[in-house]
Amino acid sequence: MTFKKSTYSTAAEDCVEIALPQDTPAPIHIRDSKRPEGPTLRVAAEPYRSFTRALRDRRLGTHAP
């Protein structure tokens, strides 16, 4: 499994990394880049695609505390 960082990341910043499945319907794995040996969050492909589309299209609101 190969994890990739976001293109928005820099060498000085930590972020999440994702590993896309080689075959369907395998889940997408998400992990904290600061803890590559740590646990991964597994998400089904379609909900992940919906989430990333919403991010791209700026359909997710931001809420200040």
Secondary structure, DSSP 8 states (H G I E B T S, - for coil): ---EE-TT--TT---EEEE--SSTT--EEEEETT-TTS--EEE-HHHHHHHHHHHHTT-S-----
